[in-house]
Amino acid sequence: MRTEIALWVAGALALATGCSRPGAGADTACETPTRIEAAHAGGWCGLPGELREFVIEHEQNLDFSGGEPSDAQAMEAMSQQAERLRRDERARWEALRAEYRSTPAVAAWMARYGRSQEWP
């Protein structure tokens, strides 16, 4: 009996230690990107992959500049491209919110992140 308990405790400790290491557990490919603010890092690896991909793309799009426009026409084209990007992001965000509305942890994370981005 003592041996069984000792083996069970050793196994539980090994499992707990293994699962607490970065990269261990069910989602071994998950690391919180450096661009994700600390306020949003908690729970990152528990988010659905499509949501993580969206947020990574959004964070990269924040740097969108389109380059230096050579004239007013180029400036207008860049402005339209940026507006289209924002509109597409908002539509995708709304679809993700609707999809994960009934998953409390994901919905709560999305609410926090959305507020930080000034999204509804």
Secondary structure by P-SEA (a helix, b strand, c coil): caaaaaaaaaaaaaaaaaaaccccccccccccccccccccccccccccaaaaaaaaaaaaaccccccccccaaaaaaaaaaaaaaaaaaaaaaaaaaaaacccaaaaaaaaaaaaaaccc
